Amino acid sequence: MRDEYLKAALLVITDPNILVNVVSRRVKQLRRGHRALVESLEKLSTEDIALREIIEGKISYEMPTDLEMIAAQS
């Protein structure tokens, strides 16, 4: 994983725990055959592709509201 990509992605998703979860989920999708949302002339790892997608605003995340959390527990 490239350090500069990680630092840039942390500027977009400032909570490291959330960033890890978003990258992890996207890496799983890419490994299952989903198409990358960014192009690169060089060979990138799936982790670097996920970080670039976050940096370029191609993927994001939503936190559930309190009502959604309560409904999920029921």
mmJSON file of the N, C-alpha and C atoms, coordinates in Angstrom:
{"data_MODEL":{"atom_site":{
"group_PDB":["ATOM","ATOM","ATOM","ATOM","ATOM","ATOM","ATOM","ATOM","ATOM","ATOM","ATOM","ATOM","ATOM","ATOM","ATOM","ATOM","ATOM","ATOM","ATOM","ATOM","ATOM","ATOM","ATOM","ATOM","ATOM","ATOM","ATOM","ATOM","ATOM","ATOM","ATOM","ATOM","ATOM","ATOM","ATOM","ATOM","ATOM","ATOM","ATOM","ATOM","ATOM","ATOM","ATOM","ATOM","ATOM","ATOM","ATOM","ATOM","ATOM","ATOM","ATOM","ATOM","ATOM","ATOM","ATOM","ATOM","ATOM","ATOM","ATOM","ATOM","ATOM","ATOM","ATOM","ATOM","ATOM","ATOM","ATOM","ATOM","ATOM","ATOM","ATOM","ATOM","ATOM","ATOM","ATOM","ATOM","ATOM","ATOM","ATOM","ATOM","ATOM","ATOM","ATOM","ATOM","ATOM","ATOM","ATOM","ATOM","ATOM","ATOM","ATOM","ATOM","ATOM","ATOM","ATOM","ATOM","ATOM","ATOM","ATOM","ATOM","ATOM","ATOM","ATOM","ATOM","ATOM","ATOM","ATOM","ATOM","ATOM","ATOM","ATOM","ATOM","ATOM","ATOM","ATOM","ATOM","ATOM","ATOM","ATOM","ATOM","ATOM","ATOM","ATOM","ATOM","ATOM","ATOM","ATOM","ATOM","ATOM","ATOM","ATOM","ATOM","ATOM","ATOM","ATOM","ATOM","ATOM","ATOM","ATOM","ATOM","ATOM","ATOM","ATOM","ATOM","ATOM","ATOM","ATOM","ATOM","ATOM","ATOM","ATOM","ATOM","ATOM","ATOM","ATOM","ATOM","ATOM","ATOM","ATOM","ATOM","ATOM","ATOM","ATOM","ATOM","ATOM","ATOM","ATOM","ATOM","ATOM","ATOM","ATOM","ATOM","ATOM","ATOM","ATOM","ATOM","ATOM","ATOM","ATOM","ATOM","ATOM","ATOM","ATOM","ATOM","ATOM","ATOM","ATOM","ATOM","ATOM","ATOM","ATOM","ATOM","ATOM","ATOM","ATOM","ATOM","ATOM","ATOM","ATOM","ATOM","ATOM","ATOM","ATOM","ATOM","ATOM","ATOM","ATOM","ATOM","ATOM","ATOM","ATOM","ATOM","ATOM","ATOM","ATOM","ATOM","ATOM","ATOM","ATOM","ATOM","ATOM","ATOM"],
"id":[1,2,3,4,5,6,7,8,9,10,11,12,13,14,15,16,17,18,19,20,21,22,23,24,25,26,27,28,29,30,31,32,33,34,35,36,37,38,39,40,41,42,43,44,45,46,47,48,49,50,51,52,53,54,55,56,57,58,59,60,61,62,63,64,65,66,67,68,69,70,71,72,73,74,75,76,77,78,79,80,81,82,83,84,85,86,87,88,89,90,91,92,93,94,95,96,97,98,99,100,101,102,103,104,105,106,107,108,109,110,111,112,113,114,115,116,117,118,119,120,121,122,123,124,125,126,127,128,129,130,131,132,133,134,135,136,137,138,139,140,141,142,143,144,145,146,147,148,149,150,151,152,153,154,155,156,157,158,159,160,161,162,163,164,165,166,167,168,169,170,171,172,173,174,175,176,177,178,179,180,181,182,183,184,185,186,187,188,189,190,191,192,193,194,195,196,197,198,199,200,201,202,203,204,205,206,207,208,209,210,211,212,213,214,215,216,217,218,219,220,221,222],
"type_symbol":["N","C","C","N","C","C","N","C","C","N","C","C","N","C","C","N","C","C","N","C","C","N","C","C","N","C","C","N","C","C","N","C","C","N","C","C","N","C","C","N","C","C","N","C","C","N","C","C","N","C","C","N","C","C","N","C","C","N","C","C","N","C","C","N","C","C","N","C","C","N","C","C","N","C","C","N","C","C","N","C","C","N","C","C","N","C","C","N","C","C","N","C","C","N","C","C","N","C","C","N","C","C","N","C","C","N","C","C","N","C","C","N","C","C","N","C","C","N","C","C","N","C","C","N","C","C","N","C","C","N","C","C","N","C","C","N","C","C","N","C","C","N","C","C","N","C","C","N","C","C","N","C","C","N","C","C","N","C","C","N","C","C","N","C","C","N","C","C","N","C","C","N","C","C","N","C","C","N","C","C","N","C","C","N","C","C","N","C","C","N","C","C","N","C","C","N","C","C","N","C","C","N","C","C","N","C","C","N","C","C","N","C","C","N","C","C","N","C","C","N","C","C"],
"label_atom_id":["N","CA","C","N","CA","C","N","CA","C","N","CA","C","N","CA","C","N","CA","C","N","CA","C","N","CA","C","N","CA","C","N","CA","C","N","CA","C","N","CA","C","N","CA","C","N","CA","C","N","CA","C","N","CA","C","N","CA","C","N","CA","C","N","CA","C","N","CA","C","N","CA","C","N","CA","C","N","CA","C","N","CA","C","N","CA","C","N","CA","C","N","CA","C","N","CA","C","N","CA","C","N","CA","C","N","CA","C","N","CA","C","N","CA","C","N","CA","C","N","CA","C","N","CA","C","N","CA","C","N","CA","C","N","CA","C","N","CA","C","N","CA","C","N","CA","C","N","CA","C","N","CA","C","N","CA","C","N","CA","C","N","CA","C","N","CA","C","N","CA","C","N","CA","C","N","CA","C","N","CA","C","N","CA","C","N","CA","C","N","CA","C","N","CA","C","N","CA","C","N","CA","C","N","CA","C","N","CA","C","N","CA","C","N","CA","C","N","CA","C","N","CA","C","N","CA","C","N","CA","C","N","CA","C","N","CA","C","N","CA","C","N","CA","C","N","CA","C","N","CA","C","N","CA","C","N","CA","C"],
"label_alt_id":[null,null,null,null,null,null,null,null,null,null,null,null,null,null,null,null,null,null,null,null,null,null,null,null,null,null,null,null,null,null,null,null,null,null,null,null,null,null,null,null,null,null,null,null,null,null,null,null,null,null,null,null,null,null,null,null,null,null,null,null,null,null,null,null,null,null,null,null,null,null,null,null,null,null,null,null,null,null,null,null,null,null,null,null,null,null,null,null,null,null,null,null,null,null,null,null,null,null,null,null,null,null,null,null,null,null,null,null,null,null,null,null,null,null,null,null,null,null,null,null,null,null,null,null,null,null,null,null,null,null,null,null,null,null,null,null,null,null,null,null,null,null,null,null,null,null,null,null,null,null,null,null,null,null,null,null,null,null,null,null,null,null,null,null,null,null,null,null,null,null,null,null,null,null,null,null,null,null,null,null,null,null,null,null,null,null,null,null,null,null,null,null,null,null,null,null,null,null,null,null,null,null,null,null,null,null,null,null,null,null,null,null,null,null,null,null,null,null,null,null,null,null],
"label_comp_id":["MET","MET","MET","ARG","ARG","ARG","ASP","ASP","ASP","GLU","GLU","GLU","TYR","TYR","TYR","LEU","LEU","LEU","LYS","LYS","LYS","ALA","ALA","ALA","ALA","ALA","ALA","LEU","LEU","LEU","LEU","LEU","LEU","VAL","VAL","VAL","ILE","ILE","ILE","THR","THR","THR","ASP","ASP","ASP","PRO","PRO","PRO","ASN","ASN","ASN","ILE","ILE","ILE","LEU","LEU","LEU","VAL","VAL","VAL","ASN","ASN","ASN","VAL","VAL","VAL","VAL","VAL","VAL","SER","SER","SER","ARG","ARG","ARG","ARG","ARG","ARG","VAL","VAL","VAL","LYS","LYS","LYS","GLN","GLN","GLN","LEU","LEU","LEU","ARG","ARG","ARG","ARG","ARG","ARG","GLY","GLY","GLY","HIS","HIS","HIS","ARG","ARG","ARG","ALA","ALA","ALA","LEU","LEU","LEU","VAL","VAL","VAL","GLU","GLU","GLU","SER","SER","SER","LEU","LEU","LEU","GLU","GLU","GLU","LYS","LYS","LYS","LEU","LEU","LEU","SER","SER","SER","THR","THR","THR","GLU","GLU","GLU","ASP","ASP","ASP","ILE","ILE","ILE","ALA","ALA","ALA","LEU","LEU","LEU","ARG","ARG","ARG","GLU","GLU","GLU","ILE","ILE","ILE","ILE","ILE","ILE","GLU","GLU","GLU","GLY","GLY","GLY","LYS","LYS","LYS","ILE","ILE","ILE","SER","SER","SER","TYR","TYR","TYR","GLU","GLU","GLU","MET","MET","MET","PRO","PRO","PRO","THR","THR","THR","ASP","ASP","ASP","LEU","LEU","LEU","GLU","GLU","GLU","MET","MET","MET","ILE","ILE","ILE","ALA","ALA","ALA","ALA","ALA","ALA","GLN","GLN","GLN","SER","SER","SER"],
"label_asym_id":["A","A","A","A","A","A","A","A","A","A","A","A","A","A","A","A","A","A","A","A","A","A","A","A","A","A","A","A","A","A","A","A","A","A","A","A","A","A","A","A","A","A","A","A","A","A","A","A","A","A","A","A","A","A","A","A","A","A","A","A","A","A","A","A","A","A","A","A","A","A","A","A","A","A","A","A","A","A","A","A","A","A","A","A","A","A","A","A","A","A","A","A","A","A","A","A","A","A","A","A","A","A","A","A","A","A","A","A","A","A","A","A","A","A","A","A","A","A","A","A","A","A","A","A","A","A","A","A","A","A","A","A","A","A","A","A","A","A","A","A","A","A","A","A","A","A","A","A","A","A","A","A","A","A","A","A","A","A","A","A","A","A","A","A","A","A","A","A","A","A","A","A","A","A","A","A","A","A","A","A","A","A","A","A","A","A","A","A","A","A","A","A","A","A","A","A","A","A","A","A","A","A","A","A","A","A","A","A","A","A","A","A","A","A","A","A","A","A","A","A","A","A"],
"label_entity_id":["1","1","1","1","1","1","1","1","1","1","1","1","1","1","1","1","1","1","1","1","1","1","1","1","1","1","1","1","1","1","1","1","1","1","1","1","1","1","1","1","1","1","1","1","1","1","1","1","1","1","1","1","1","1","1","1","1","1","1","1","1","1","1","1","1","1","1","1","1","1","1","1","1","1","1","1","1","1","1","1","1","1","1","1","1","1","1","1","1","1","1","1","1","1","1","1","1","1","1","1","1","1","1","1","1","1","1","1","1","1","1","1","1","1","1","1","1","1","1","1","1","1","1","1","1","1","1","1","1","1","1","1","1","1","1","1","1","1","1","1","1","1","1","1","1","1","1","1","1","1","1","1","1","1","1","1","1","1","1","1","1","1","1","1","1","1","1","1","1","1","1","1","1","1","1","1","1","1","1","1","1","1","1","1","1","1","1","1","1","1","1","1","1","1","1","1","1","1","1","1","1","1","1","1","1","1","1","1","1","1","1","1","1","1","1","1","1","1","1","1","1","1"],
"label_seq_id":[1,1,1,2,2,2,3,3,3,4,4,4,5,5,5,6,6,6,7,7,7,8,8,8,9,9,9,10,10,10,11,11,11,12,12,12,13,13,13,14,14,14,15,15,15,16,16,16,17,17,17,18,18,18,19,19,19,20,20,20,21,21,21,22,22,22,23,23,23,24,24,24,25,25,25,26,26,26,27,27,27,28,28,28,29,29,29,30,30,30,31,31,31,32,32,32,33,33,33,34,34,34,35,35,35,36,36,36,37,37,37,38,38,38,39,39,39,40,40,40,41,41,41,42,42,42,43,43,43,44,44,44,45,45,45,46,46,46,47,47,47,48,48,48,49,49,49,50,50,50,51,51,51,52,52,52,53,53,53,54,54,54,55,55,55,56,56,56,57,57,57,58,58,58,59,59,59,60,60,60,61,61,61,62,62,62,63,63,63,64,64,64,65,65,65,66,66,66,67,67,67,68,68,68,69,69,69,70,70,70,71,71,71,72,72,72,73,73,73,74,74,74],
"pdbx_PDB_ins_code":[null,null,null,null,null,null,null,null,null,null,null,null,null,null,null,null,null,null,null,null,null,null,null,null,null,null,null,null,null,null,null,null,null,null,null,null,null,null,null,null,null,null,null,null,null,null,null,null,null,null,null,null,null,null,null,null,null,null,null,null,null,null,null,null,null,null,null,null,null,null,null,null,null,null,null,null,null,null,null,null,null,null,null,null,null,null,null,null,null,null,null,null,null,null,null,null,null,null,null,null,null,null,null,null,null,null,null,null,null,null,null,null,null,null,null,null,null,null,null,null,null,null,null,null,null,null,null,null,null,null,null,null,null,null,null,null,null,null,null,null,null,null,null,null,null,null,null,null,null,null,null,null,null,null,null,null,null,null,null,null,null,null,null,null,null,null,null,null,null,null,null,null,null,null,null,null,null,null,null,null,null,null,null,null,null,null,null,null,null,null,null,null,null,null,null,null,null,null,null,null,null,null,null,null,null,null,null,null,null,null,null,null,null,null,null,null,null,null,null,null,null,null],
"Cartn_x":[0.85,0.0,0.901,0.6,1.422,1.082,2.122,1.958,1.292,1.649,1.061,-0.438,-0.87,-2.294,-3.028,-2.418,-3.032,-3.205,-2.179,-2.251,-3.317,-3.394,-4.391,-5.807,-5.973,-7.302,-7.746,-6.804,-7.139,-7.625,-7.313,-7.846,-9.312,-9.721,-11.106,-11.946,-11.471,-12.14,-11.199,-11.509,-10.562,-10.479,-11.485,-11.454,-10.746,-9.575,-8.826,-9.598,-10.427,-11.208,-12.214,-12.867,-13.825,-13.087,-11.944,-11.163,-10.782,-10.324,-9.947,-11.144,-12.302,-13.495,-13.921,-13.868,-14.253,-13.278,-11.982,-10.982,-11.137,-11.332,-11.48,-12.668,-13.785,-14.981,-14.757,-14.119,-13.891,-12.886,-11.855,-10.869,-11.551,-12.45,-13.191,-13.985,-14.628,-15.387,-14.474,-13.333,-12.401,-11.868,-11.586,-11.07,-12.123,-13.403,-14.482,-14.764,-14.051,-14.191,-14.867,-15.225,-15.817,-14.791,-15.273,-14.413,-13.919,-12.652,-12.088,-12.712,-12.913,-13.524,-12.493,-11.217,-10.127,-9.223,-8.552,-7.619,-6.204,-5.274,-3.876,-3.01,-1.947,-1.006,-0.067,0.011,0.867,0.032,0.651,-0.027,-0.162,-1.397,-1.664,-2.269,-1.991,-2.634,-4.098,-4.9,-6.317,-6.488,-5.614,-5.673,-5.413,-4.411,-4.104,-5.227,-5.848,-6.99,-8.113,-8.421,-9.481,-9.154,-7.91,-7.512,-7.639,-7.216,-7.351,-8.814,-9.682,-11.11,-11.654,-11.204,-11.624,-11.079,-9.805,-9.166,-9.869,-10.216,-10.835,-12.349,-12.901,-14.327,-15.222,-14.675,-15.459,-16.296,-15.831,-16.608,-16.634,-17.675,-17.811,-18.521,-18.981,-19.662,-20.742,-21.669,-22.711,-22.751,-22.858,-23.03,-24.529,-24.979,-26.41,-26.863,-28.1,-28.668,-29.023,-29.323,-29.708,-30.958,-31.912,-33.137,-32.838,-31.919,-31.558,-30.842,-30.038,-29.339,-30.339,-31.339,-32.364,-33.167,-33.557,-34.354,-33.556,-32.262,-31.436,-31.319,-31.423,-31.304,-32.601,-33.692,-35.002,-35.213],
"Cartn_y":[-1.167,0.0,1.237,2.151,3.353,4.359,4.825,5.739,7.047,7.552,8.821,8.682,7.527,7.285,7.219,6.555,6.435,7.803,8.626,9.975,10.819,10.728,11.503,11.01,9.692,9.144,9.542,9.669,10.103,11.548,12.322,13.685,13.662,12.603,12.457,11.78,10.651,9.925,10.016,10.93,11.266,10.239,9.396,8.371,7.133,6.786,5.636,4.327,4.138,2.893,2.788,3.884,3.886,3.695,4.344,4.198,2.735,2.071,0.658,-0.173,0.086,-0.681,-0.423,0.83,1.159,0.506,0.625,0.028,-1.49,-2.088,-3.539,-4.037,-3.374,-3.78,-3.631,-2.523,-2.296,-3.294,-3.63,-4.619,-5.961,-6.352,-7.604,-7.557,-6.418,-6.285,-6.404,-5.729,-5.77,-7.179,-7.884,-9.26,-10.216,-9.877,-10.71,-10.39,-9.402,-9.12,-7.814,-7.01,-5.718,-4.842,-3.992,-3.133,-1.955,-1.602,-0.431,0.842,1.818,3.088,4.146,3.796,4.684,3.944,4.702,4.11,4.474,3.595,3.845,3.221,3.909,3.367,2.355,2.368,1.422,0.356,-0.744,-1.845,-1.482,-1.372,-1.044,-2.236,-2.343,-3.374,-3.004,-3.97,-3.673,-2.65,-2.67,-1.695,-0.291,-0.14,1.17,1.659,0.749,1.127,1.663,0.966,1.41,2.782,2.989,4.293,5.39,5.11,6.109,6.432,5.426,5.666,6.594,6.426,7.315,8.715,8.818,10.12,10.89,10.204,10.857,11.016,10.623,10.811,9.842,8.728,7.739,6.863,6.662,5.91,6.688,6.469,7.135,6.178,6.687,5.856,6.684,5.997,6.642,5.973,6.766,6.234,6.107,5.013,4.865,5.878,6.304,7.218,6.43,7.153,6.494,5.639,6.12,5.355,4.064,4.131,2.925,1.918,2.411,1.524,0.824,1.571,0.989,-0.048,0.274,-0.647,-1.933,-1.816,-2.981,-3.914,-3.357,-4.161,-4.899,-4.452,-5.069,-6.338],
"Cartn_z":[0.0,0.0,0.0,-0.877,-0.991,0.1,0.772,1.888,1.453,0.273,-0.185,-0.47,-0.961,-1.175,0.159,1.127,2.446,3.1,3.04,3.62,2.93,1.613,0.862,1.161,1.304,1.606,3.008,3.94,5.294,5.338,4.326,4.23,3.81,3.12,2.665,3.746,4.246,5.327,6.531,7.433,8.497,9.62,9.773,10.812,10.261,10.815,10.286,10.326,11.341,11.424,10.289,9.982,8.87,7.554,7.402,6.172,5.953,6.984,6.871,6.428,7.011,6.642,5.201,4.759,3.383,2.4,2.672,1.785,1.758,2.916,2.996,2.176,2.322,1.573,0.069,-0.334,-1.763,-2.33,-1.556,-2.001,-2.248,-1.359,-1.552,-2.855,-3.142,-4.382,-5.594,-5.544,-6.676,-6.902,-5.831,-5.96,-6.486,-6.284,-6.831,-8.296,-8.841,-10.263,-10.614,-9.625,-9.93,-10.638,-11.51,-12.31,-11.477,-11.643,-10.962,-11.52,-10.661,-11.064,-11.429,-11.344,-11.736,-12.713,-13.542,-14.499,-14.101,-14.403,-14.098,-15.17,-15.517,-16.488,-15.851,-14.528,-13.824,-13.139,-12.795,-12.11,-10.632,-10.164,-8.772,-8.055,-6.757,-5.952,-5.767,-5.363,-5.14,-4.016,-3.021,-1.935,-2.455,-3.328,-3.897,-4.806,-5.539,-6.382,-5.503,-4.4,-3.495,-2.907,-2.507,-1.962,-3.012,-4.243,-5.316,-5.584,-5.527,-5.731,-4.65,-3.419,-2.331,-2.559,-2.881,-3.099,-4.203,-5.28,-6.437,-6.294,-5.151,-4.904,-5.648,-6.091,-6.832,-5.91,-4.666,-3.688,-2.378,-1.621,-0.33,0.621,1.745,2.714,3.394,4.036,4.839,6.194,7.222,8.567,8.818,9.432,9.716,10.764,10.637,11.623,12.88,13.955,15.2,15.001,14.206,13.965,13.203,12.239,11.496,12.397,13.318,14.264,15.183,15.666,16.542,15.778,14.537,13.726,13.427,13.226,12.92,14.127,15.323,16.542,16.849,16.294,16.59,15.821],
"occupancy":[1.0,1.0,1.0,1.0,1.0,1.0,1.0,1.0,1.0,1.0,1.0,1.0,1.0,1.0,1.0,1.0,1.0,1.0,1.0,1.0,1.0,1.0,1.0,1.0,1.0,1.0,1.0,1.0,1.0,1.0,1.0,1.0,1.0,1.0,1.0,1.0,1.0,1.0,1.0,1.0,1.0,1.0,1.0,1.0,1.0,1.0,1.0,1.0,1.0,1.0,1.0,1.0,1.0,1.0,1.0,1.0,1.0,1.0,1.0,1.0,1.0,1.0,1.0,1.0,1.0,1.0,1.0,1.0,1.0,1.0,1.0,1.0,1.0,1.0,1.0,1.0,1.0,1.0,1.0,1.0,1.0,1.0,1.0,1.0,1.0,1.0,1.0,1.0,1.0,1.0,1.0,1.0,1.0,1.0,1.0,1.0,1.0,1.0,1.0,1.0,1.0,1.0,1.0,1.0,1.0,1.0,1.0,1.0,1.0,1.0,1.0,1.0,1.0,1.0,1.0,1.0,1.0,1.0,1.0,1.0,1.0,1.0,1.0,1.0,1.0,1.0,1.0,1.0,1.0,1.0,1.0,1.0,1.0,1.0,1.0,1.0,1.0,1.0,1.0,1.0,1.0,1.0,1.0,1.0,1.0,1.0,1.0,1.0,1.0,1.0,1.0,1.0,1.0,1.0,1.0,1.0,1.0,1.0,1.0,1.0,1.0,1.0,1.0,1.0,1.0,1.0,1.0,1.0,1.0,1.0,1.0,1.0,1.0,1.0,1.0,1.0,1.0,1.0,1.0,1.0,1.0,1.0,1.0,1.0,1.0,1.0,1.0,1.0,1.0,1.0,1.0,1.0,1.0,1.0,1.0,1.0,1.0,1.0,1.0,1.0,1.0,1.0,1.0,1.0,1.0,1.0,1.0,1.0,1.0,1.0,1.0,1.0,1.0,1.0,1.0,1.0,1.0,1.0,1.0,1.0,1.0,1.0],
"B_iso_or_equiv":[0.0,0.0,0.0,0.0,0.0,0.0,0.0,0.0,0.0,0.0,0.0,0.0,0.0,0.0,0.0,0.0,0.0,0.0,0.0,0.0,0.0,0.0,0.0,0.0,0.0,0.0,0.0,0.0,0.0,0.0,0.0,0.0,0.0,0.0,0.0,0.0,0.0,0.0,0.0,0.0,0.0,0.0,0.0,0.0,0.0,0.0,0.0,0.0,0.0,0.0,0.0,0.0,0.0,0.0,0.0,0.0,0.0,0.0,0.0,0.0,0.0,0.0,0.0,0.0,0.0,0.0,0.0,0.0,0.0,0.0,0.0,0.0,0.0,0.0,0.0,0.0,0.0,0.0,0.0,0.0,0.0,0.0,0.0,0.0,0.0,0.0,0.0,0.0,0.0,0.0,0.0,0.0,0.0,0.0,0.0,0.0,0.0,0.0,0.0,0.0,0.0,0.0,0.0,0.0,0.0,0.0,0.0,0.0,0.0,0.0,0.0,0.0,0.0,0.0,0.0,0.0,0.0,0.0,0.0,0.0,0.0,0.0,0.0,0.0,0.0,0.0,0.0,0.0,0.0,0.0,0.0,0.0,0.0,0.0,0.0,0.0,0.0,0.0,0.0,0.0,0.0,0.0,0.0,0.0,0.0,0.0,0.0,0.0,0.0,0.0,0.0,0.0,0.0,0.0,0.0,0.0,0.0,0.0,0.0,0.0,0.0,0.0,0.0,0.0,0.0,0.0,0.0,0.0,0.0,0.0,0.0,0.0,0.0,0.0,0.0,0.0,0.0,0.0,0.0,0.0,0.0,0.0,0.0,0.0,0.0,0.0,0.0,0.0,0.0,0.0,0.0,0.0,0.0,0.0,0.0,0.0,0.0,0.0,0.0,0.0,0.0,0.0,0.0,0.0,0.0,0.0,0.0,0.0,0.0,0.0,0.0,0.0,0.0,0.0,0.0,0.0,0.0,0.0,0.0,0.0,0.0,0.0],
"pdbx_formal_charge":[null,null,null,null,null,null,null,null,null,null,null,null,null,null,null,null,null,null,null,null,null,null,null,null,null,null,null,null,null,null,null,null,null,null,null,null,null,null,null,null,null,null,null,null,null,null,null,null,null,null,null,null,null,null,null,null,null,null,null,null,null,null,null,null,null,null,null,null,null,null,null,null,null,null,null,null,null,null,null,null,null,null,null,null,null,null,null,null,null,null,null,null,null,null,null,null,null,null,null,null,null,null,null,null,null,null,null,null,null,null,null,null,null,null,null,null,null,null,null,null,null,null,null,null,null,null,null,null,null,null,null,null,null,null,null,null,null,null,null,null,null,null,null,null,null,null,null,null,null,null,null,null,null,null,null,null,null,null,null,null,null,null,null,null,null,null,null,null,null,null,null,null,null,null,null,null,null,null,null,null,null,null,null,null,null,null,null,null,null,null,null,null,null,null,null,null,null,null,null,null,null,null,null,null,null,null,null,null,null,null,null,null,null,null,null,null,null,null,null,null,null,null],
"auth_seq_id":[1,1,1,2,2,2,3,3,3,4,4,4,5,5,5,6,6,6,7,7,7,8,8,8,9,9,9,10,10,10,11,11,11,12,12,12,13,13,13,14,14,14,15,15,15,16,16,16,17,17,17,18,18,18,19,19,19,20,20,20,21,21,21,22,22,22,23,23,23,24,24,24,25,25,25,26,26,26,27,27,27,28,28,28,29,29,29,30,30,30,31,31,31,32,32,32,33,33,33,34,34,34,35,35,35,36,36,36,37,37,37,38,38,38,39,39,39,40,40,40,41,41,41,42,42,42,43,43,43,44,44,44,45,45,45,46,46,46,47,47,47,48,48,48,49,49,49,50,50,50,51,51,51,52,52,52,53,53,53,54,54,54,55,55,55,56,56,56,57,57,57,58,58,58,59,59,59,60,60,60,61,61,61,62,62,62,63,63,63,64,64,64,65,65,65,66,66,66,67,67,67,68,68,68,69,69,69,70,70,70,71,71,71,72,72,72,73,73,73,74,74,74],
"auth_comp_id":["MET","MET","MET","ARG","ARG","ARG","ASP","ASP","ASP","GLU","GLU","GLU","TYR","TYR","TYR","LEU","LEU","LEU","LYS","LYS","LYS","ALA","ALA","ALA","ALA","ALA","ALA","LEU","LEU","LEU","LEU","LEU","LEU","VAL","VAL","VAL","ILE","ILE","ILE","THR","THR","THR","ASP","ASP","ASP","PRO","PRO","PRO","ASN","ASN","ASN","ILE","ILE","ILE","LEU","LEU","LEU","VAL","VAL","VAL","ASN","ASN","ASN","VAL","VAL","VAL","VAL","VAL","VAL","SER","SER","SER","ARG","ARG","ARG","ARG","ARG","ARG","VAL","VAL","VAL","LYS","LYS","LYS","GLN","GLN","GLN","LEU","LEU","LEU","ARG","ARG","ARG","ARG","ARG","ARG","GLY","GLY","GLY","HIS","HIS","HIS","ARG","ARG","ARG","ALA","ALA","ALA","LEU","LEU","LEU","VAL","VAL","VAL","GLU","GLU","GLU","SER","SER","SER","LEU","LEU","LEU","GLU","GLU","GLU","LYS","LYS","LYS","LEU","LEU","LEU","SER","SER","SER","THR","THR","THR","GLU","GLU","GLU","ASP","ASP","ASP","ILE","ILE","ILE","ALA","ALA","ALA","LEU","LEU","LEU","ARG","ARG","ARG","GLU","GLU","GLU","ILE","ILE","ILE","ILE","ILE","ILE","GLU","GLU","GLU","GLY","GLY","GLY","LYS","LYS","LYS","ILE","ILE","ILE","SER","SER","SER","TYR","TYR","TYR","GLU","GLU","GLU","MET","MET","MET","PRO","PRO","PRO","THR","THR","THR","ASP","ASP","ASP","LEU","LEU","LEU","GLU","GLU","GLU","MET","MET","MET","ILE","ILE","ILE","ALA","ALA","ALA","ALA","ALA","ALA","GLN","GLN","GLN","SER","SER","SER"],
"auth_asym_id":["A","A","A","A","A","A","A","A","A","A","A","A","A","A","A","A","A","A","A","A","A","A","A","A","A","A","A","A","A","A","A","A","A","A","A","A","A","A","A","A","A","A","A","A","A","A","A","A","A","A","A","A","A","A","A","A","A","A","A","A","A","A","A","A","A","A","A","A","A","A","A","A","A","A","A","A","A","A","A","A","A","A","A","A","A","A","A","A","A","A","A","A","A","A","A","A","A","A","A","A","A","A","A","A","A","A","A","A","A","A","A","A","A","A","A","A","A","A","A","A","A","A","A","A","A","A","A","A","A","A","A","A","A","A","A","A","A","A","A","A","A","A","A","A","A","A","A","A","A","A","A","A","A","A","A","A","A","A","A","A","A","A","A","A","A","A","A","A","A","A","A","A","A","A","A","A","A","A","A","A","A","A","A","A","A","A","A","A","A","A","A","A","A","A","A","A","A","A","A","A","A","A","A","A","A","A","A","A","A","A","A","A","A","A","A","A","A","A","A","A","A","A"],
"auth_atom_id":["N","CA","C","N","CA","C","N","CA","C","N","CA","C","N","CA","C","N","CA","C","N","CA","C","N","CA","C","N","CA","C","N","CA","C","N","CA","C","N","CA","C","N","CA","C","N","CA","C","N","CA","C","N","CA","C","N","CA","C","N","CA","C","N","CA","C","N","CA","C","N","CA","C","N","CA","C","N","CA","C","N","CA","C","N","CA","C","N","CA","C","N","CA","C","N","CA","C","N","CA","C","N","CA","C","N","CA","C","N","CA","C","N","CA","C","N","CA","C","N","CA","C","N","CA","C","N","CA","C","N","CA","C","N","CA","C","N","CA","C","N","CA","C","N","CA","C","N","CA","C","N","CA","C","N","CA","C","N","CA","C","N","CA","C","N","CA","C","N","CA","C","N","CA","C","N","CA","C","N","CA","C","N","CA","C","N","CA","C","N","CA","C","N","CA","C","N","CA","C","N","CA","C","N","CA","C","N","CA","C","N","CA","C","N","CA","C","N","CA","C","N","CA","C","N","CA","C","N","CA","C","N","CA","C","N","CA","C","N","CA","C","N","CA","C","N","CA","C","N","CA","C","N","CA","C","N","CA","C"],
"pdbx_PDB_model_num":[1,1,1,1,1,1,1,1,1,1,1,1,1,1,1,1,1,1,1,1,1,1,1,1,1,1,1,1,1,1,1,1,1,1,1,1,1,1,1,1,1,1,1,1,1,1,1,1,1,1,1,1,1,1,1,1,1,1,1,1,1,1,1,1,1,1,1,1,1,1,1,1,1,1,1,1,1,1,1,1,1,1,1,1,1,1,1,1,1,1,1,1,1,1,1,1,1,1,1,1,1,1,1,1,1,1,1,1,1,1,1,1,1,1,1,1,1,1,1,1,1,1,1,1,1,1,1,1,1,1,1,1,1,1,1,1,1,1,1,1,1,1,1,1,1,1,1,1,1,1,1,1,1,1,1,1,1,1,1,1,1,1,1,1,1,1,1,1,1,1,1,1,1,1,1,1,1,1,1,1,1,1,1,1,1,1,1,1,1,1,1,1,1,1,1,1,1,1,1,1,1,1,1,1,1,1,1,1,1,1,1,1,1,1,1,1,1,1,1,1,1,1]
}}}
